[in-house]
Amino acid sequence: MVPRDNEVLGRVTKISGASRFVVMCTDNKERTCSIPGRYRRKFWIKVNDVVLVKPWAVQGDEKGDIVWRYSLMDIGRLKDRKLIN
């Protein structure tokens, strides 16, 4: 799953509790992100995980939703495509 439309890649830097995370995104913005209800039990997120973030329409530079967590194989593919370092 690659970023589409206004989605960005990011790396989780801090867990704030209650399914909230601080994510450093590839557009050099730090966002407070949450997991929407339909995804809460699908994946567990830890510090340094690579995630796909969909910024909010309002306050998009500060907040967003985590819509995907990449596995180690997916991270390798993203590095091959030069989407992340």
VMD Tcl script that builds the backbone (N, CA, C; Angstrom):
set m [mol new atoms 255]
animate dup $m
set s [atomselect $m all]
$s set {name element resname resid chain x y z} {
  {N N MET 1 A 0.843 -1.167 0.000}
  {CA C MET 1 A 0.000 0.000 0.000}
  {C C MET 1 A 0.892 1.235 0.000}
  {N N VAL 2 A 0.830 2.001 -1.050}
  {CA C VAL 2 A 1.631 3.214 -1.168}
  {C C VAL 2 A 0.749 4.428 -0.892}
  {N N PRO 3 A 1.334 5.553 -0.507}
  {CA C PRO 3 A 0.528 6.745 -0.225}
  {C C PRO 3 A -0.213 7.239 -1.463}
  {N N ARG 4 A -1.470 7.580 -1.277}
  {CA C ARG 4 A -2.289 8.124 -2.361}
  {C C ARG 4 A -2.844 9.471 -1.926}
  {N N ASP 5 A -3.273 10.257 -2.883}
  {CA C ASP 5 A -3.888 11.562 -2.644}
  {C C ASP 5 A -3.073 12.380 -1.648}
  {N N ASN 6 A -3.625 12.625 -0.467}
  {CA C ASN 6 A -2.912 13.464 0.502}
  {C C ASN 6 A -2.330 12.641 1.648}
  {N N GLU 7 A -2.206 11.340 1.507}
  {CA C GLU 7 A -1.629 10.494 2.553}
  {C C GLU 7 A -0.107 10.642 2.563}
  {N N VAL 8 A 0.495 10.497 3.748}
  {CA C VAL 8 A 1.941 10.592 3.887}
  {C C VAL 8 A 2.448 9.432 4.745}
  {N N LEU 9 A 3.709 9.101 4.546}
  {CA C LEU 9 A 4.351 8.094 5.382}
  {C C LEU 9 A 4.905 8.762 6.621}
  {N N GLY 10 A 5.019 7.988 7.686}
  {CA C GLY 10 A 5.570 8.548 8.908}
  {C C GLY 10 A 6.123 7.460 9.803}
  {N N ARG 11 A 6.898 7.880 10.804}
  {CA C ARG 11 A 7.476 6.956 11.778}
  {C C ARG 11 A 7.006 7.383 13.165}
  {N N VAL 12 A 6.499 6.426 13.928}
  {CA C VAL 12 A 5.987 6.707 15.266}
  {C C VAL 12 A 7.157 7.049 16.186}
  {N N THR 13 A 7.076 8.215 16.842}
  {CA C THR 13 A 8.145 8.638 17.737}
  {C C THR 13 A 7.762 8.515 19.201}
  {N N LYS 14 A 6.457 8.543 19.495}
  {CA C LYS 14 A 6.019 8.495 20.890}
  {C C LYS 14 A 4.597 7.961 20.968}
  {N N ILE 15 A 4.326 7.176 22.001}
  {CA C ILE 15 A 2.976 6.698 22.261}
  {C C ILE 15 A 2.390 7.571 23.371}
  {N N SER 16 A 1.259 8.207 23.086}
  {CA C SER 16 A 0.658 9.118 24.051}
  {C C SER 16 A -0.482 8.479 24.833}
  {N N GLY 17 A -0.829 7.260 24.542}
  {CA C GLY 17 A -1.899 6.573 25.245}
  {C C GLY 17 A -3.245 6.794 24.594}
  {N N ALA 18 A -4.206 5.932 24.921}
  {CA C ALA 18 A -5.578 6.013 24.395}
  {C C ALA 18 A -5.587 6.040 22.869}
  {N N SER 19 A -4.798 5.169 22.252}
  {CA C SER 19 A -4.655 5.038 20.797}
  {C C SER 19 A -4.252 6.354 20.125}
  {N N ARG 20 A -3.421 7.122 20.788}
  {CA C ARG 20 A -2.869 8.354 20.219}
  {C C ARG 20 A -1.350 8.231 20.156}
  {N N PHE 21 A -0.797 8.740 19.058}
  {CA C PHE 21 A 0.624 8.602 18.792}
  {C C PHE 21 A 1.164 9.905 18.219}
  {N N VAL 22 A 2.434 10.158 18.462}
  {CA C VAL 22 A 3.129 11.273 17.823}
  {C C VAL 22 A 3.927 10.670 16.671}
  {N N VAL 23 A 3.693 11.173 15.467}
  {CA C VAL 23 A 4.289 10.614 14.256}
  {C C VAL 23 A 5.071 11.699 13.538}
  {N N MET 24 A 6.331 11.403 13.183}
  {CA C MET 24 A 7.137 12.301 12.348}
  {C C MET 24 A 6.929 11.878 10.905}
  {N N CYS 25 A 6.313 12.734 10.118}
  {CA C CYS 25 A 5.938 12.388 8.750}
  {C C CYS 25 A 7.034 12.764 7.755}
  {N N THR 26 A 6.946 12.208 6.555}
  {CA C THR 26 A 7.954 12.458 5.533}
  {C C THR 26 A 7.905 13.880 4.984}
  {N N ASP 27 A 6.828 14.613 5.251}
  {CA C ASP 27 A 6.776 16.017 4.830}
  {C C ASP 27 A 7.312 16.942 5.917}
  {N N ASN 28 A 8.113 16.385 6.855}
  {CA C ASN 28 A 8.784 17.113 7.936}
  {C C ASN 28 A 7.818 17.826 8.880}
  {N N LYS 29 A 6.650 17.227 9.095}
  {CA C LYS 29 A 5.693 17.751 10.058}
  {C C LYS 29 A 5.437 16.668 11.107}
  {N N GLU 30 A 5.362 17.108 12.358}
  {CA C GLU 30 A 5.071 16.177 13.438}
  {C C GLU 30 A 3.586 16.267 13.749}
  {N N ARG 31 A 2.889 15.134 13.638}
  {CA C ARG 31 A 1.445 15.112 13.827}
  {C C ARG 31 A 1.060 14.225 15.003}
  {N N THR 32 A 0.004 14.636 15.699}
  {CA C THR 32 A -0.613 13.784 16.704}
  {C C THR 32 A -1.665 12.960 15.972}
  {N N CYS 33 A -1.473 11.653 15.952}
  {CA C CYS 33 A -2.344 10.782 15.164}
  {C C CYS 33 A -3.088 9.810 16.066}
  {N N SER 34 A -4.242 9.417 15.607}
  {CA C SER 34 A -5.026 8.422 16.333}
  {C C SER 34 A -5.412 7.313 15.361}
  {N N ILE 35 A -5.850 6.207 15.934}
  {CA C ILE 35 A -6.307 5.087 15.125}
  {C C ILE 35 A -7.827 5.152 15.076}
  {N N PRO 36 A -8.428 5.239 13.893}
  {CA C PRO 36 A -9.889 5.247 13.815}
  {C C PRO 36 A -10.466 3.944 14.370}
  {N N GLY 37 A -11.696 3.995 14.814}
  {CA C GLY 37 A -12.338 2.863 15.467}
  {C C GLY 37 A -12.326 1.572 14.671}
  {N N ARG 38 A -12.489 1.645 13.356}
  {CA C ARG 38 A -12.558 0.420 12.553}
  {C C ARG 38 A -11.213 -0.288 12.444}
  {N N TYR 39 A -10.109 0.406 12.791}
  {CA C TYR 39 A -8.774 -0.189 12.697}
  {C C TYR 39 A -8.168 -0.524 14.058}
  {N N ARG 40 A -8.818 -0.157 15.153}
  {CA C ARG 40 A -8.194 -0.258 16.477}
  {C C ARG 40 A -7.718 -1.655 16.821}
  {N N ARG 41 A -8.457 -2.668 16.466}
  {CA C ARG 41 A -8.074 -4.029 16.837}
  {C C ARG 41 A -7.371 -4.773 15.709}
  {N N LYS 42 A -7.141 -4.114 14.588}
  {CA C LYS 42 A -6.484 -4.768 13.459}
  {C C LYS 42 A -4.974 -4.789 13.578}
  {N N PHE 43 A -4.375 -3.754 14.134}
  {CA C PHE 43 A -2.924 -3.736 14.256}
  {C C PHE 43 A -2.483 -3.032 15.523}
  {N N TRP 44 A -1.365 -3.505 16.045}
  {CA C TRP 44 A -0.751 -2.928 17.235}
  {C C TRP 44 A 0.444 -2.111 16.792}
  {N N ILE 45 A 0.573 -0.918 17.337}
  {CA C ILE 45 A 1.626 -0.010 16.904}
  {C C ILE 45 A 2.599 0.228 18.047}
  {N N LYS 46 A 3.888 0.189 17.699}
  {CA C LYS 46 A 4.963 0.422 18.661}
  {C C LYS 46 A 5.794 1.611 18.182}
  {N N VAL 47 A 6.696 2.080 19.030}
  {CA C VAL 47 A 7.602 3.165 18.657}
  {C C VAL 47 A 8.499 2.677 17.517}
  {N N ASN 48 A 8.794 3.539 16.567}
  {CA C ASN 48 A 9.618 3.294 15.373}
  {C C ASN 48 A 8.915 2.494 14.289}
  {N N ASP 49 A 7.633 2.210 14.411}
  {CA C ASP 49 A 6.898 1.572 13.328}
  {C C ASP 49 A 6.667 2.579 12.208}
  {N N VAL 50 A 6.686 2.104 10.976}
  {CA C VAL 50 A 6.393 2.948 9.821}
  {C C VAL 50 A 4.898 2.812 9.533}
  {N N VAL 51 A 4.215 3.953 9.443}
  {CA C VAL 51 A 2.761 3.965 9.279}
  {C C VAL 51 A 2.358 4.889 8.136}
  {N N LEU 52 A 1.145 4.684 7.661}
  {CA C LEU 52 A 0.560 5.546 6.643}
  {C C LEU 52 A -0.437 6.466 7.340}
  {N N VAL 53 A -0.253 7.775 7.168}
  {CA C VAL 53 A -1.055 8.771 7.872}
  {C C VAL 53 A -1.917 9.525 6.879}
  {N N LYS 54 A -3.191 9.677 7.229}
  {CA C LYS 54 A -4.086 10.517 6.435}
  {C C LYS 54 A -4.381 11.771 7.251}
  {N N PRO 55 A -3.802 12.915 6.859}
  {CA C PRO 55 A -4.034 14.158 7.621}
  {C C PRO 55 A -5.505 14.553 7.609}
  {N N TRP 56 A -5.932 15.178 8.695}
  {CA C TRP 56 A -7.307 15.645 8.791}
  {C C TRP 56 A -7.530 16.811 7.835}
  {N N ALA 57 A -8.782 17.021 7.443}
  {CA C ALA 57 A -9.121 18.157 6.581}
  {C C ALA 57 A -8.918 19.469 7.327}
  {N N VAL 58 A -9.260 19.476 8.613}
  {CA C VAL 58 A -9.040 20.641 9.471}
  {C C VAL 58 A -7.847 20.313 10.357}
  {N N GLN 59 A -6.932 21.223 10.550}
  {CA C GLN 59 A -5.704 21.028 11.328}
  {C C GLN 59 A -4.857 19.896 10.747}
  {N N GLY 60 A -4.789 19.785 9.442}
  {CA C GLY 60 A -4.051 18.720 8.777}
  {C C GLY 60 A -2.558 18.747 9.029}
  {N N ASP 61 A -2.012 19.914 9.382}
  {CA C ASP 61 A -0.583 20.003 9.673}
  {C C ASP 61 A -0.257 19.524 11.075}
  {N N GLU 62 A -1.270 19.367 11.922}
  {CA C GLU 62 A -1.052 18.987 13.308}
  {C C GLU 62 A -1.619 17.612 13.671}
  {N N LYS 63 A -2.673 17.180 12.990}
  {CA C LYS 63 A -3.365 15.943 13.374}
  {C C LYS 63 A -3.663 15.082 12.157}
  {N N GLY 64 A -3.843 13.780 12.425}
  {CA C GLY 64 A -4.165 12.861 11.354}
  {C C GLY 64 A -4.617 11.517 11.902}
  {N N ASP 65 A -4.973 10.623 10.993}
  {CA C ASP 65 A -5.386 9.263 11.327}
  {C C ASP 65 A -4.372 8.276 10.780}
  {N N ILE 66 A -4.072 7.245 11.552}
  {CA C ILE 66 A -3.201 6.171 11.086}
  {C C ILE 66 A -4.095 5.143 10.404}
  {N N VAL 67 A -3.853 4.906 9.114}
  {CA C VAL 67 A -4.710 3.983 8.369}
  {C C VAL 67 A -4.007 2.679 8.004}
  {N N TRP 68 A -2.684 2.597 8.224}
  {CA C TRP 68 A -1.964 1.363 7.897}
  {C C TRP 68 A -0.644 1.310 8.637}
  {N N ARG 69 A -0.261 0.110 9.067}
  {CA C ARG 69 A 1.062 -0.115 9.653}
  {C C ARG 69 A 1.794 -1.073 8.734}
  {N N TYR 70 A 3.012 -0.715 8.365}
  {CA C TYR 70 A 3.785 -1.518 7.426}
  {C C TYR 70 A 4.565 -2.611 8.146}
  {N N SER 71 A 4.634 -3.789 7.511}
  {CA C SER 71 A 5.439 -4.886 8.038}
  {C C SER 71 A 6.887 -4.709 7.580}
  {N N LEU 72 A 7.776 -5.571 8.059}
  {CA C LEU 72 A 9.188 -5.467 7.672}
  {C C LEU 72 A 9.377 -5.655 6.170}
  {N N MET 73 A 8.627 -6.576 5.567}
  {CA C MET 73 A 8.734 -6.778 4.114}
  {C C MET 73 A 8.245 -5.549 3.359}
  {N N ASP 74 A 7.160 -4.944 3.841}
  {CA C ASP 74 A 6.646 -3.737 3.200}
  {C C ASP 74 A 7.636 -2.589 3.289}
  {N N ILE 75 A 8.318 -2.474 4.426}
  {CA C ILE 75 A 9.316 -1.416 4.598}
  {C C ILE 75 A 10.453 -1.602 3.600}
  {N N GLY 76 A 10.853 -2.843 3.354}
  {CA C GLY 76 A 11.876 -3.118 2.343}
  {C C GLY 76 A 11.441 -2.671 0.961}
  {N N ARG 77 A 10.184 -2.903 0.634}
  {CA C ARG 77 A 9.664 -2.472 -0.667}
  {C C ARG 77 A 9.620 -0.953 -0.771}
  {N N LEU 78 A 9.251 -0.287 0.332}
  {CA C LEU 78 A 9.226 1.179 0.321}
  {C C LEU 78 A 10.626 1.749 0.147}
  {N N LYS 79 A 11.618 1.094 0.761}
  {CA C LYS 79 A 13.001 1.539 0.591}
  {C C LYS 79 A 13.477 1.324 -0.839}
  {N N ASP 80 A 13.078 0.208 -1.464}
  {CA C ASP 80 A 13.440 -0.032 -2.862}
  {C C ASP 80 A 12.861 1.044 -3.789}
  {N N ARG 81 A 11.654 1.488 -3.484}
  {CA C ARG 81 A 11.026 2.526 -4.287}
  {C C ARG 81 A 11.492 3.928 -3.904}
  {N N LYS 82 A 12.378 4.005 -2.896}
  {CA C LYS 82 A 12.942 5.260 -2.399}
  {C C LYS 82 A 11.871 6.204 -1.847}
  {N N LEU 83 A 10.830 5.639 -1.210}
  {CA C LEU 83 A 9.809 6.447 -0.555}
  {C C LEU 83 A 10.209 6.800 0.874}
  {N N ILE 84 A 11.061 5.948 1.491}
  {CA C ILE 84 A 11.598 6.229 2.816}
  {C C ILE 84 A 13.094 5.933 2.810}
  {N N ASN 85 A 13.792 6.428 3.820}
  {CA C ASN 85 A 15.239 6.186 3.917}
  {C C ASN 85 A 15.519 4.972 4.742}
}
mol reanalyze $m
mol bondsrecalc $m
mol representation Tube
mol addrep $m
